[in-house]
Amino acid sequence: MLDLAIILPTVAAGQAFSILVLRTAFEGIPRGILEAARIDGAGHLQTLLRVVLPISIPALVSVAIIRLVPVWNDYLLPSLVLDEAHRTLPMALVAFQGGGSATTSTPDYGALMASYVLSALPLLILFSFLMRSYIQGLTGGAVKD
């Protein structure tokens, strides 16, 4: 039940932006390409999987990255909904405060900064692999032919 308390508000909060961006990207697909696929005998599913999806990968990657970063870093909603047994990464980082060598008044800043860097690594690695598609998705509708 705790999972739904996190999942449903997160999904609901990101839908408007995602729908707006993806609708704009799908409207930018030329009708001629879709009609050519239909003439070649492709059904709705084949047209979606073989024509629309490959063209819209940059927009999908952009929306995924833009929606993933706030969810990855979200502290407020999980801290309000989850208990001590269930923690997200930002909640664990706040509770960490430097490990065993730190006191309650002075945290171990070296260990704390190392944990922050380690928590950011998955996003940096993901973005480094998807950077080209991300940039294409952001600039895809900016220039008219």
KEMARNU-451305 format. One line per field, with one value per residue: residue number from 1; residue in one letter; x, y, z of N, C-alpha, C in turn. Coordinates in nm, 4 decimals. Atoms other than C-alpha are relative to their C-alpha. Example, Ala and Ser with C-alpha at 12.3 -4.5 7.8 and 13.67 -1.06 7.14 Angstrom:
KEMARNU-451305
n: c(1, 2)
res: c(a, s)
n_px: c(0.0890, -0.0820)
n_py: c(-0.1190, -0.1190)
n_pz: c(0.0000, -0.0060)
ca_px: c(1.2300, 1.3670)
ca_py: c(-0.4500, -0.1060)
ca_pz: c(0.7800, 0.7140)
c_px: c(0.0900, -0.0770)
c_py: c(0.1200, 0.1090)
c_pz: c(0.0000, 0.0730)
//
This chain:
KEMARNU-451305
n: c(1, 2, 3, 4, 5, 6, 7, 8, 9, 10, 11, 12, 13, 14, 15, 16, 17, 18, 19, 20, 21, 22, 23, 24, 25, 26, 27, 28, 29, 30, 31, 32, 33, 34, 35, 36, 37, 38, 39, 40, 41, 42, 43, 44, 45, 46, 47, 48, 49, 50, 51, 52, 53, 54, 55, 56, 57, 58, 59, 60, 61, 62, 63, 64, 65, 66, 67, 68, 69, 70, 71, 72, 73, 74, 75, 76, 77, 78, 79, 80, 81, 82, 83, 84, 85, 86, 87, 88, 89, 90, 91, 92, 93, 94, 95, 96, 97, 98, 99, 100, 101, 102, 103, 104, 105, 106, 107, 108, 109, 110, 111, 112, 113, 114, 115, 116, 117, 118, 119, 120, 121, 122, 123, 124, 125, 126, 127, 128, 129, 130, 131, 132, 133, 134, 135, 136, 137, 138, 139, 140, 141, 142, 143, 144, 145)
res: c(m, l, d, l, a, i, i, l, p, t, v, a, a, g, q, a, f, s, i, l, v, l, r, t, a, f, e, g, i, p, r, g, i, l, e, a, a, r, i, d, g, a, g, h, l, q, t, l, l, r, v, v, l, p, i, s, i, p, a, l, v, s, v, a, i, i, r, l, v, p, v, w, n, d, y, l, l, p, s, l, v, l, d, e, a, h, r, t, l, p, m, a, l, v, a, f, q, g, g, g, s, a, t, t, s, t, p, d, y, g, a, l, m, a, s, y, v, l, s, a, l, p, l, l, i, l, f, s, f, l, m, r, s, y, i, q, g, l, t, g, g, a, v, k, d)
n_px: c(0.0816, -0.0900, -0.0487, 0.0984, -0.0017, -0.1090, 0.0103, 0.1134, -0.0226, -0.1122, 0.0488, 0.0984, -0.0661, -0.0774, 0.0751, 0.0316, -0.1203, -0.0332, 0.0993, -0.0229, -0.1216, 0.0140, 0.0998, -0.0692, -0.0938, 0.0763, 0.0574, -0.1069, -0.0284, 0.0697, 0.1095, -0.0410, -0.0671, 0.1030, 0.0783, -0.0849, 0.0024, 0.1330, 0.0050, -0.0850, 0.0702, -0.0225, 0.1160, -0.0209, -0.1090, -0.1262, -0.0317, -0.0484, -0.1276, -0.1071, -0.0124, 0.0176, -0.0902, -0.1387, -0.0102, 0.0244, -0.0907, -0.0577, 0.0999, 0.0241, -0.1171, 0.0029, 0.1047, -0.0417, -0.1051, 0.0554, 0.0874, -0.0747, -0.0850, 0.0730, 0.0449, -0.1196, -0.0415, 0.1148, -0.0150, 0.1151, 0.1092, -0.0350, -0.0157, 0.1331, 0.0809, -0.0676, -0.0461, -0.1442, -0.0431, -0.0032, -0.0633, -0.0564, -0.1405, -0.0180, 0.0300, -0.1138, -0.1128, 0.0233, -0.0159, -0.1372, -0.0790, -0.1423, -0.0372, -0.0374, -0.0994, 0.0592, 0.0833, 0.1260, -0.0182, -0.0885, -0.0019, -0.1212, 0.0312, -0.0632, 0.0863, 0.1276, -0.0187, -0.0221, 0.1292, 0.0742, -0.0571, 0.0410, 0.1427, 0.0196, -0.0642, 0.0907, 0.0569, -0.1056, -0.0280, 0.1155, 0.0012, -0.1124, 0.0347, 0.1178, -0.0118, 0.0274, 0.1446, 0.0584, -0.0188, 0.0860, 0.1385, 0.0248, -0.0073, 0.0733, 0.1048, -0.0432, -0.0327, 0.0934, -0.0629)
n_py: c(-0.1197, -0.1154, -0.0218, -0.0795, -0.1360, -0.0701, 0.0149, -0.0713, -0.1449, -0.0267, 0.0180, -0.1045, -0.1299, -0.0111, 0.0316, -0.1157, -0.0357, 0.1081, 0.0007, -0.1177, 0.0163, 0.1125, -0.0355, -0.0874, 0.0824, 0.0868, -0.0835, -0.0368, 0.1094, -0.0285, 0.0903, 0.0797, 0.1212, 0.0881, 0.0495, 0.0961, 0.1248, 0.0579, 0.0523, 0.1195, 0.1094, 0.0032, -0.0273, -0.1056, 0.0374, -0.0046, -0.1404, -0.0556, 0.0574, -0.0101, -0.1338, -0.1089, 0.0152, -0.0394, -0.1441, -0.0757, 0.0392, -0.1148, -0.0631, 0.0920, -0.0062, -0.1301, 0.0036, 0.0935, -0.0617, -0.1153, 0.0506, 0.0855, -0.0754, -0.0405, 0.1177, 0.0549, -0.0896, -0.0399, 0.0230, -0.0413, 0.0977, 0.1231, -0.0223, -0.0128, 0.1201, 0.1232, 0.0131, 0.0194, 0.1254, -0.0211, -0.1282, -0.0254, -0.0406, -0.1282, 0.0151, 0.0694, -0.0931, -0.0931, 0.0745, 0.0517, -0.1006, 0.0248, 0.1312, 0.0242, -0.0906, -0.1313, -0.0188, -0.0630, -0.1433, -0.0223, 0.1167, 0.0283, -0.0580, 0.0784, 0.1147, -0.0510, -0.0421, 0.1208, 0.0657, -0.0806, 0.0261, 0.1354, 0.0011, -0.0689, 0.0745, 0.0644, -0.0992, -0.0468, 0.1066, 0.0066, -0.1174, 0.0044, 0.0914, -0.0462, -0.1428, -0.0345, 0.0053, -0.1055, -0.1273, 0.0049, -0.0144, -0.1372, -0.0936, 0.0558, -0.0870, -0.1395, -0.0530, 0.0391, 0.0197)
n_pz: c(0.0000, -0.0006, 0.1360, 0.0729, -0.0530, 0.0676, 0.1450, 0.0598, 0.0130, 0.0894, 0.1371, 0.0283, 0.0106, 0.1232, 0.1205, 0.0842, 0.0760, 0.0924, 0.1068, 0.0842, 0.0800, 0.0938, 0.1018, 0.0950, 0.0775, 0.0901, 0.1050, 0.0922, 0.0936, 0.1252, 0.0365, 0.1154, -0.0481, -0.0531, 0.1141, 0.0716, -0.0776, 0.0187, 0.1373, 0.0017, -0.0656, -0.1450, -0.0836, -0.0999, -0.0898, 0.0755, 0.0250, -0.1258, -0.0412, 0.1009, 0.0590, -0.0970, -0.1142, 0.0296, 0.0249, -0.1223, -0.1084, -0.0714, -0.0877, -0.1120, -0.0883, -0.0681, -0.1028, -0.1048, -0.0821, -0.0706, -0.1068, -0.0922, -0.0932, -0.1215, -0.0751, -0.0643, -0.1073, -0.0806, -0.1442, -0.0783, 0.0006, -0.0728, -0.1433, -0.0592, 0.0175, -0.0382, -0.1375, -0.0146, 0.0622, 0.1448, 0.0285, 0.1320, -0.0086, -0.0692, -0.1427, -0.0599, -0.0057, -0.1102, -0.1250, -0.0095, -0.0708, -0.0123, -0.0515, -0.1386, -0.0579, -0.0217, -0.1180, 0.0375, 0.0233, 0.1151, 0.0888, 0.0759, 0.1299, 0.1058, 0.0296, 0.0496, 0.1393, 0.0794, 0.0212, 0.0976, 0.1327, 0.0390, 0.0326, 0.1272, 0.1093, 0.0963, 0.0908, 0.0898, 0.0964, 0.0892, 0.0867, 0.0941, 0.1088, 0.0730, 0.0234, 0.1397, 0.0189, -0.0827, 0.0701, 0.1178, -0.0435, -0.0431, 0.1136, 0.1139, 0.0494, -0.0064, 0.1311, 0.1052, 0.1317)
ca_px: c(0.0000, 0.2926, 0.4076, 0.0843, 0.1122, 0.4367, 0.3622, 0.0191, 0.1017, 0.4299, 0.2627, -0.0218, 0.2155, 0.4132, 0.1324, 0.0464, 0.4027, 0.4617, 0.1389, 0.2127, 0.5650, 0.4788, 0.1680, 0.3803, 0.6384, 0.3770, 0.2108, 0.5484, 0.5609, 0.4791, 0.1473, 0.3125, 0.5259, 0.2208, 0.0268, 0.3225, 0.3283, -0.0470, -0.0100, 0.2691, 0.0223, 0.1250, -0.1480, -0.1884, 0.0489, 0.3158, 0.2936, 0.3369, 0.6269, 0.8177, 0.7516, 0.6282, 0.8378, 1.1795, 1.1069, 0.9948, 1.2783, 1.4490, 1.1255, 1.0641, 1.4194, 1.3844, 1.0581, 1.2015, 1.5093, 1.3157, 1.0686, 1.3304, 1.5512, 1.2837, 1.1543, 1.5077, 1.5696, 1.2253, 1.2439, 0.9223, 0.6558, 0.8442, 0.9263, 0.5574, 0.4259, 0.6905, 0.7915, 1.1413, 1.1511, 1.0962, 1.3260, 1.4169, 1.7728, 1.7335, 1.5752, 1.8639, 2.1182, 1.9571, 1.9506, 2.3116, 2.4932, 2.8371, 2.8263, 2.9961, 3.2740, 3.0326, 2.8675, 2.5201, 2.6555, 2.9285, 2.8665, 3.1500, 3.1392, 3.3800, 3.1621, 2.8496, 2.9845, 3.1068, 2.7591, 2.6065, 2.8453, 2.7687, 2.3964, 2.4347, 2.6416, 2.3490, 2.1908, 2.5222, 2.5872, 2.2338, 2.2554, 2.5981, 2.4611, 2.1405, 2.2755, 2.2546, 1.8896, 1.8124, 1.9548, 1.7740, 1.4487, 1.4852, 1.5709, 1.3470, 1.0607, 1.2707, 1.3650, 1.1090, 1.2093)
ca_py: c(0.0000, 0.2342, 0.1828, 0.3255, 0.6281, 0.7170, 0.5909, 0.7455, 1.1098, 1.0892, 0.9566, 1.2072, 1.5014, 1.4225, 1.3357, 1.6855, 1.7705, 1.4306, 1.4427, 1.7939, 1.7113, 1.3751, 1.5101, 1.7818, 1.5235, 1.2910, 1.5775, 1.6551, 1.3170, 1.3732, 1.2253, 1.1028, 0.8573, 0.7188, 0.6912, 0.5158, 0.2604, 0.2081, 0.1612, -0.0923, -0.2969, -0.2093, -0.2248, 0.0130, -0.1776, -0.2199, 0.1500, 0.2375, 0.0001, 0.0376, 0.3985, 0.6188, 0.4780, 0.5027, 0.8591, 0.9647, 0.8067, 1.1437, 1.2893, 0.9789, 0.9917, 1.3633, 1.3115, 1.0133, 1.2047, 1.5197, 1.3144, 1.0836, 1.3479, 1.5012, 1.1568, 1.0379, 1.3415, 1.3631, 1.4012, 1.5670, 1.3178, 1.0037, 1.1626, 1.2366, 0.8974, 0.6362, 0.5044, 0.4360, 0.0826, 0.2111, 0.4851, 0.6389, 0.7420, 1.1112, 1.0088, 0.7720, 1.0442, 1.2836, 1.0137, 0.9080, 1.2221, 1.0711, 0.7279, 0.6095, 0.8657, 1.1578, 1.2978, 1.4448, 1.7987, 1.7626, 1.5264, 1.3648, 1.5871, 1.3724, 1.0633, 1.2707, 1.4267, 1.0880, 0.9449, 1.2367, 1.1775, 0.8046, 0.8767, 1.1038, 0.8541, 0.6528, 0.9688, 1.0869, 0.7513, 0.7372, 1.0913, 1.0320, 0.7381, 0.9150, 1.2673, 1.2663, 1.1577, 1.4044, 1.6986, 1.5881, 1.5638, 1.9100, 2.0762, 1.8633, 2.1106, 2.4265, 2.4634, 2.4643, 2.3328)
ca_pz: c(0.0000, 0.0674, -0.2894, -0.4298, -0.2013, -0.3789, -0.7313, -0.7939, -0.7052, -0.8942, -1.2087, -1.1834, -1.1395, -1.4539, -1.6925, -1.8141, -1.9156, -2.0744, -2.2731, -2.3990, -2.5157, -2.6707, -2.8454, -3.0038, -3.1105, -3.2593, -3.4481, -3.6037, -3.7785, -4.1462, -4.2592, -4.5775, -4.3821, -4.2038, -4.5297, -4.6962, -4.4152, -4.4555, -4.8340, -4.7741, -4.5706, -4.2174, -3.9567, -3.6649, -3.4390, -3.7077, -3.7932, -3.4282, -3.3653, -3.6933, -3.7937, -3.5094, -3.2264, -3.3984, -3.5075, -3.1611, -2.9580, -2.8897, -2.7506, -2.5379, -2.3989, -2.3205, -2.1348, -1.9477, -1.8308, -1.7426, -1.5372, -1.3814, -1.2203, -0.9921, -0.8967, -0.8157, -0.5946, -0.4329, -0.0576, 0.0561, -0.0545, 0.0575, 0.3937, 0.4489, 0.3357, 0.4158, 0.7559, 0.8899, 0.7471, 0.3914, 0.2696, -0.0601, -0.1407, -0.0434, 0.2881, 0.3561, 0.2736, 0.5192, 0.7869, 0.7130, 0.8304, 0.7908, 0.9503, 1.2685, 1.3070, 1.3178, 1.6253, 1.6338, 1.6382, 1.3699, 1.0796, 0.8875, 0.5807, 0.3813, 0.4078, 0.3497, 0.0289, -0.0927, -0.0419, -0.2356, -0.5249, -0.5261, -0.5267, -0.8303, -1.0333, -1.1774, -1.3189, -1.4620, -1.6272, -1.7682, -1.9019, -2.0576, -2.2576, -2.3602, -2.4090, -2.7900, -2.7908, -2.5120, -2.7070, -3.0259, -2.8333, -2.6837, -3.0126, -3.2354, -3.2585, -3.2342, -3.6017, -3.8797, -4.2236)
c_px: c(0.0864, 0.0520, -0.0953, -0.0038, 0.1119, -0.0225, -0.1105, 0.0191, 0.1137, -0.0422, -0.0960, 0.0659, 0.0728, -0.0781, -0.0217, 0.1199, 0.0321, -0.0960, 0.0229, 0.1204, -0.0173, -0.1052, 0.0624, 0.0957, -0.0745, -0.0668, 0.1036, 0.0375, -0.0787, -0.1071, 0.0381, 0.0678, -0.1031, -0.0859, 0.0803, 0.0035, -0.1335, -0.0124, 0.0829, -0.0616, 0.0225, -0.1297, 0.0322, 0.1195, 0.1349, 0.0417, 0.0557, 0.1410, 0.1135, 0.0193, -0.0001, 0.1012, 0.1460, 0.0177, -0.0090, 0.0903, 0.0654, -0.0997, -0.0294, 0.1147, 0.0007, -0.1032, 0.0416, 0.1048, -0.0558, -0.0911, 0.0774, 0.0764, -0.0782, -0.0481, 0.1172, 0.0380, -0.1117, 0.0208, -0.1314, -0.1096, 0.0375, 0.0159, -0.1344, -0.0750, 0.0666, 0.0417, 0.1509, 0.0507, 0.0127, 0.0548, 0.0388, 0.1439, 0.0179, -0.0307, 0.1161, 0.1214, -0.0161, 0.0205, 0.1444, 0.0895, 0.1423, 0.0412, 0.0468, 0.0938, -0.0581, -0.0764, -0.1284, 0.0166, 0.0884, 0.0021, 0.1352, -0.0252, 0.0636, -0.0848, -0.1335, 0.0109, 0.0266, -0.1309, -0.0856, 0.0507, -0.0411, -0.1484, -0.0289, 0.0571, -0.0982, -0.0632, 0.1039, 0.0327, -0.1140, -0.0009, 0.1147, -0.0287, -0.1137, 0.0064, -0.0358, -0.1506, -0.0701, 0.0085, -0.0871, -0.1465, -0.0328, -0.0036, -0.0814, -0.1060, 0.0412, 0.0218, -0.1008, 0.0749, -0.0615)
c_py: c(0.1268, 0.0317, 0.0884, 0.1441, 0.0831, 0.0018, 0.0874, 0.1515, 0.0351, -0.0119, 0.1117, 0.1364, 0.0169, -0.0191, 0.1195, 0.0390, -0.1056, -0.0036, 0.1164, -0.0193, -0.1116, 0.0279, 0.0886, -0.0810, -0.0881, 0.0798, 0.0405, -0.1092, 0.0256, -0.1050, -0.0909, -0.1295, -0.0992, -0.0592, -0.1015, -0.1341, -0.0702, -0.0617, -0.1273, -0.1167, -0.0097, 0.0318, 0.1092, -0.0311, 0.0041, 0.1436, 0.0650, -0.0482, 0.0260, 0.1380, 0.1079, -0.0092, 0.0345, 0.1500, 0.0788, -0.0396, 0.1204, 0.0691, -0.0883, 0.0025, 0.1313, 0.0014, -0.0918, 0.0629, 0.1160, -0.0443, -0.0825, 0.0788, 0.0497, -0.1177, -0.0600, 0.0826, 0.0375, -0.0373, 0.0231, -0.1057, -0.1311, 0.0215, 0.0167, -0.1325, -0.1245, 0.0003, -0.0252, -0.1266, 0.0122, 0.1405, 0.0083, 0.0478, 0.1374, -0.0071, -0.0687, 0.0917, 0.1000, -0.0703, -0.0445, 0.0909, -0.0428, -0.1294, 0.0022, 0.1018, 0.1382, 0.0031, 0.0684, 0.1475, 0.0280, -0.1250, -0.0148, 0.0445, -0.0762, -0.1191, 0.0440, 0.0429, -0.1191, -0.0731, 0.0789, -0.0245, -0.1382, -0.0072, 0.0687, -0.0783, -0.0697, 0.0979, 0.0523, -0.1036, -0.0110, 0.1165, -0.0038, -0.0948, 0.0536, 0.1470, 0.0399, 0.0002, 0.1097, 0.1350, 0.0043, 0.0197, 0.1409, 0.0966, -0.0466, 0.0921, 0.1453, 0.0611, -0.0524, -0.0132, 0.0901)
c_pz: c(0.0000, -0.1393, -0.0793, 0.0481, -0.0606, -0.1514, -0.0592, -0.0054, -0.0956, -0.1459, -0.0364, -0.0195, -0.1326, -0.1276, -0.0917, -0.0863, -0.1045, -0.1179, -0.0948, -0.0913, -0.1032, -0.1071, -0.1069, -0.0876, -0.0994, -0.1110, -0.1034, -0.0985, -0.1276, -0.0316, -0.1164, 0.0399, 0.0529, -0.1122, -0.0809, 0.0730, -0.0176, -0.1394, -0.0113, 0.0754, 0.1494, 0.0730, 0.1002, 0.0899, -0.0703, -0.0288, 0.1264, 0.0320, -0.0985, -0.0596, 0.1091, 0.1131, -0.0327, -0.0254, 0.1306, 0.1172, 0.0681, 0.0935, 0.1208, 0.0999, 0.0776, 0.1119, 0.1145, 0.0915, 0.0809, 0.1136, 0.1035, 0.1054, 0.1217, 0.0843, 0.0775, 0.1229, 0.0959, 0.1463, 0.0747, 0.0045, 0.0697, 0.1502, 0.0693, 0.0029, 0.0584, 0.1463, 0.0021, -0.0683, -0.1510, -0.0263, -0.1459, 0.0197, 0.0652, 0.1500, 0.0719, 0.0105, 0.1131, 0.1334, 0.0226, 0.0836, 0.0314, 0.0653, 0.1443, 0.0595, 0.0290, 0.1323, -0.0440, -0.0301, -0.1214, -0.0867, -0.0681, -0.1442, -0.1152, -0.0405, -0.0574, -0.1463, -0.0910, -0.0263, -0.0974, -0.1416, -0.0496, -0.0349, -0.1324, -0.1183, -0.0949, -0.0979, -0.0988, -0.1071, -0.1005, -0.0975, -0.1008, -0.1159, -0.0875, -0.0388, -0.1429, -0.0273, 0.0792, -0.0712, -0.1257, 0.0376, 0.0439, -0.1166, -0.1203, -0.0561, -0.0079, -0.1376, -0.1020, -0.1317, -0.1040)
//
